Amino acid sequence: MRVEDHPPIQRPEAAQLGAAETARMVELLRSLEPADWARPTDCTKWDVRAIAGHVLGMTESFSSVPRFARTMIGASRAKGAGPMVDAMTDLQVRGNAGLSTDELIQRMRTAGPAQARWRGSRRLMRAIPVTNELHDGTTEPWRLGYILDVILTRDTWMHRVDIATATGRSLELTAAHDGRIVADVVAEWARRHGRPFQLHLTGPAGAHFSSGTGGPELTLDAITFCRTLGGRVPGEGLLAQEVPF
């Protein structure tokens, strides 16, 4: 498909994808053995347990106005000279470190639908400006609506990939769900670099994408493609273009 024809993810689809993604994360965590929780991940500062604590914290933080406000205030006070997102994720990991794995999974099971409902109902808050720092140290101006519609689902999805990679678990992948998330990543990647390409992504979440005429022809697994853009795997040429997760 022409990548320019790809429709953006918006409400209510964003809420549906978010709820389904959190449910898949819950099922993956339920499959883990006790030793799996301490395994290192591509997020070098976090093991599997820490990633799960972060995902739970992010899910709960965006499930009501009071929780959202407490998260923003706490991160603002704790961030010092560093990026706000780093302070926020650190608070989430530390705040959930005392939970048993069963408690963590149960709370995520409850928070997933609550977050989806809250994300889908936000209107007035969507224009709130948010500054984010990329891996290369540059900052970008975002709107909260972009986080609600896109980033929250991508973040959970990529961390599900991180955990499956670290533990050797199989990823549940479908064209309707994962393929939709991947296609949205491709569309943003194309907008960011602005150059022609032919891209063939393999696997259940893959498809063929193109933009313009000429340009490089790339073939790789859809999950590897996203891991590369997300900084988990080194990329060259157009694959060095970062996309936020």
Disulfide bonds with the S-S distance in Angstrom:
none
